[in-house]
Amino acid sequence: MALRWAFVVPVSVLLGWLFDRWGVPAAWIIAAIVVSAGVALVTHHEVPVNKHVYSLSRGFIGILAALPLTTMSISSLLGYLPIGIAIALITILVGIGGGVLLHRAQPRAVGRETGILSMLPGGASMMPVLADELGADYRYVALTQYLRLLAVSISLPMVVSFMATPSGGEHLKAADADPHWWMVLIVLLVALVGEPLGKRIHLPVATVMGPLLLTVIISAFLPPDMTMQPIEPFRILAFLSIGWVCGGGLSMQALKSFSKQLPATILYIVLVIGVCAASAVPLVWIMGISYFEAYLATSPGALETVLALSSEGGAGPAVVALQIIRLLLVLGIAGYLPQLISLYDRFRRHRGGNGGSGATEGAD
């Protein structure tokens, strides 16, 4: 085991650094998946991640997910809430529909939770963590989510290059300030205690939602020049750990199962991107924004790429607001997915019991 990790860690770091320099989306996660999956497949043994390291990494992921929320006032977010929920529900319902169809196509290979989590738009770095927490196939979820992320990240810059950007927009640049040592300790503490605190107050998926909630609360009391942004080693560790968990558990059987679903998976990814592009059209006249802004606001994932393009093109706050609203809805649905599926099953059984008794007796 130690020998395998002696290879996996440095090679993952090297490959992640190269991918990052080449501009590969989700560079560190993909590098870790490639290296750990290669070792697992060659040695025919899984490469399990230390549970304490993985728990800490999930805490950092929760902090990273909360950062966009800390940049907006509650009043600004509430102003975009109605249209944001409407647009988000369209793409989420398409994702849920695609996940259910994947499950029905091969119910033995893809469970309902697995299918839905793999197709929910946005939050790609959190979906494998949520899948692992909810007992779904996190390997399939990870492969599907990062395939979608790759498709969206590659297509976004090419597509928006043909669009007119808002005139007179200010190009926002993030301040590059060295973090105070005590802020580093606070971030580390939040990553460590977020999960047990989240479990204590019964949050869904406490491993992510606990640190997320703590980050939002603490950030509200910080001076404007300070941020809960994890330092680069923490961020890299978080992404590498997700990749190692997803790739280290791969087997030939899992890859064969995924390859059977690949055509349908690609089809639904294209469908989700198309639905998002179509849903951007009414935003142009409802909100009085450019199609450039509407397209970025409804993009199914690749949030870092979206925000970079938004800043470069001088887009308004609608892009960030609508993306955050959808991210929160996706996290809420994913966190309560088992309960929602159970509720739906009970509803179907209730309807079948009330309206289908005659048909059942005739069939017998």
N, C-alpha and C positions, 0 to 999 in steps of 0.2 A: 504493500500500500504506500509506504513512504517513498519508494522508488518511483512509483507512478506519479505521485504529487511533485516529486523533485523534477520531473519532466513537464508536467502539466502547467505548473505555476509560471516558470520563466518563459516557456514557449507561448503561453497565453498572453503574457505581458508584452512580449516582443511583437506577436502578431497583432494584438490590439493597438499597439503604438503605430505600427505600419498602417493598419486599416484607418486609424484616426487621421494620420497624415494624408492618406489618399482620399479622405472625405467619405468613407463608407458609412452609411447610416447605422446607428447602434453598434459602432465599431467594436467596443470592448465585449459586449454580450455575444456578438457573432463570433468573435475570435475565440472566446471561451467555449462556446458550443462546438466549434470546429475541432479544437484541440482535445477537449475532454471526450467528445464523441468518437474521435479517431482512436484515442487510447482505449476506450471502452470496447469498441468494435474489434480492434486488433488483439487485445488481451482476453476478450470474452469475459471480462469482469467489470462490473459497474465501478464508477469513481465517486463514492459518496462524499458529500461536503460535510465538514464538522458542523454539528447542529448549532453550536454557539456562534460560529462565524456566520452561518446562514441567517440566524436570528438577528444578529447585529446588522447584516447587510439589508435585510428586509426593513429594518428601522430606518436606514438611510434612504431607501426607496420611498418610504412614507414621507420623509422630510422633503425629498425632491418633488414629490407629487403635490405637496402643499405650497411650494414656493410661488407658483402663479397666483394663488389665492391671496398671498400677502401683498401683492402689488396693486390690488384694487380695493376701493372702499366698498362697504356693503351697499350703500345707496346706488353706486354705479352699477354694481352687479344686479341689484334688484330691478333697475330700469330695463335691463335686457332680458329679464327672466321669462316673460310670456312668450316672446318670439323664440328665445333660446330653447325653451322646453319643447315647443312645437317642432322646431327643426331637428332637435336632438332625438325626439321620439321617432321621427321618420327613419333616420339612419339606424337607430337602435332596433326598431321593429324589423327592418330589412336584415340586420345582423342576426337577430333572434330567429327569423324565418329561415335564413340560410343555415344556421346551426341545427335547427330541428330537421330540415331536409337532409343534411349530412347524416344525422343520427338515423333517420328512417331509411336512408340508402344502405347503410351498414350498421344496424343496431348493435351487433356484437363488438364491432371495432371502435365505434364512436358513441359514447353515452350522450345523453341529452345535455348534461352540464358541460361536458367536453366540447360538444359541437357549438353550443351557444357561446361559451367563453372564447373559443377560437375565432368566432366571427364578430364579437362585439367590437365596434370601432373605437379606437382611442385607448390609451393606457396600456400600450403593448408591454412595457417593462413591468407592469404590475400584474398582468393577467396570468403569467405562469405561477407567480406567488399565490394569487387567489385560487388558481386551479389546484395547486398542491395543498392549500389549506382546506379546500372544499372536497378533496378526494377525487378530483377529475384527473384526466391524463395530461399532466403538465407538459410532457414532451411534445405531444401533438399540438397542444395549445400554443406552446412556444414557437414551434416550427411554422404554424399557420400565421400567428401574429407577426412574426418577423418577416415572413414572406410578404404580408400585406404592407408592413412598414417599409420594406425595401422598395416595393412597387410604388407606394405613395411618395416616398422621399426622392426617388429618381425622377418620377413624372412631374412633381410639383414645380421645380425650377424651370423645366422645359416648357410646361404649359403656361405658367404665369409670365414667361418672357414674351409671349405674344399679346399680353393684356396691357392696357393703359393703366398706369399707376396714378393714384390721387395726386393732383397738382398742389403744390405748396405744402406738401406734408413734411414734417420735420423728421429727420433721421435720428432715431434715438440710439444712444450708445450706453451700454451698461458701464457703470463705474468699476474700475478694476482696483479695488482696495484690498490691502493685505488684512486678513482676518485677525482680530485680537485673539490672544491665546485662550482667554476665558470663553470666547464665543465658540472656539473649537471644542472646549470641554462641555459647553452646554449642548452642542449638537450631538456629541458622543453620548451624553447623559440621556437626551431625548430618545436616541436610537436604542438605548439599553432599557429604559423604563417604559417606553411607549406601549410595548406589547402587554406587559403585566397590568398596566393601568387600563388599557383598552379592554382587557378581559374582565377586569374588576367592575367596570361600568357597563359591561355586556355590549360592546361595540361589535358590529359585524366585521369579520376579518381583522381582528384586533392587531395582528402583526403589522398591518399597513395603516389602518385607520387610527390606531392609538398615537403613533408618532406624527401622523398627519394633523390630527386635532391639536396636539401639544404645540406643534410648530406654528400653527395659525394663532393660537392664544399667545404664545411667547412673543411672536413677531409684532403683535399689536402694541406691545409695550417697549419695543426697541426703538432707539433713535433712527431717523431716516437714513443715516449713512451706514447702518449695520444691517446684516442679513444673516439668515439661518442657512445660507448656502454651504453645504458640506465642502471641506477642502478637497482638492483633487484626489489624493490617495483614498479618502473615504468613498468618493463617488466611483472611482475605478473599482475598488473592492466590491461595492454593491453590484455593479454591472457584471463583473467577472463571476461573482458567486451565483448570480441568476443563470449565467451561461453554463457554468460548471454543473449546476443542478439539472438543467435541461439536457445538456449534452452527455453528462456522465452516466445517465440512466438509459441511454439508447442501446438498443440491441437490433440485430438483423430483423427480428420479428416485428419490432416497432417501426422500422424503416419500410418494410414491406407493406405494413398496414397503412402508413402514411402515403406511400406511392399509389396505392389503390384510390385514395381520396384526392390525389393531386389535381386531376382535371376539374373535378367539381369545386375544389378549393379555389383554384385560379379563377374559375367562372364567377364564383360569388364575390371574390375580391374585386374583379372588374365591375360587377354589378353594384357593389357598395360604392365604389368610386364614382360610377355613373349617376347613381341616385343622389349622392352628395353634390355633384356638379349641377344636376337639375334643380335640387332644392335651393341652390344659391340664386337662381333666377328671380324668384319672387322677392328675395331679400333686397334686391337692387331698388325696387320701387316702394316696398314697404318701409324700409329703413333709410332710403335716400343715400345709399352708399354705392361705390363702384363695384363692378363684377369682380374685379381683382380682390377687393376686401371680402366680398361675399363668398368667393371661391375658397379663399384661405380660411374663413370662419367656419366653413362646413367641411373642410378637408378631413377625411377619416383617419386621423392619426398624424404621426411625424410632427409633434407639437414644437420641438426645438427648431425644425426646418421652417415650419409655419411662422413662428415668431421672428426668426431671422429675416425671412422674406418680407414679412409685414413691416418690420422696422426699416429695412432697406427701401421699400416702396412707399414709405410715408403713410401707411394705413392708420385708420383711427382705432379707437378702443373696442369697436364691435368685434374684431377678430379675437382678441384675448377673452372678452366676456363670453362670447358664444362657445368658444372652445372649453372654457372653464366650466360653464353650465353643463355641457355634454359630458365632460369628464366626471363631474360629480354624480350625474345621473347614471353613467355607466358603472361607477364604483358602487353606487347604491344597489343597482340591479344585480351586479355580480356578487356583492356581499350577501345579499338575501336570496340568491338564486335557488338553493335547495328548498327554502320555505315557499318561494313563489311557485316552483314546480309542483310541490306537494299541494298547495292551495288550488292550482289549476287541475290537478288530477282529481281532487275531491269534488271540484265543481263539475267536471265531466262525469264522474260517477253518479253525482246527484241528479244531473240532467238525464243520464241514461236510465237511472232507476225510476224517474218520474214519467219519462216519455217513451221508454223503449221496452217496457215489460211485455207488451203484446208481441213485439217482434222477436223477443228472446224466447217466449214460449213457443212461437211458431217454428223457430229454428230447431228447438229441441224436439 
